[in-house]
């Protein structure tokens, strides 16, 4: 973490696991800024490896996040690349 004027900058590297229709694991790097009122904003780059509806592959996502002072969170994810069953794609035609 680093203090940048009125903002506190946080970086978090992590992983997550999913089970169900979308099954697999992700690795992500989150960059977030916390305001004095505890609201926040940031972005993440996330790489998913797994399967969906019987298809295996990968997805690369760019995510924008905002957090309210009340603890609410909104994340918008855009698939920016992927690969399905050994066929690479430079757009959102991954899984």
Buried (B, 14 or more C-beta within 10 A) or exposed (E): EEEEEEBBEBEEEEEEEBEEEEEBEBEBEBBBBBEEEEBBBBBBBBBBBBBBEEEBBBBBBBBEBBBEEEEEEEBEBEBBBBBBEEEEBEEBBBB
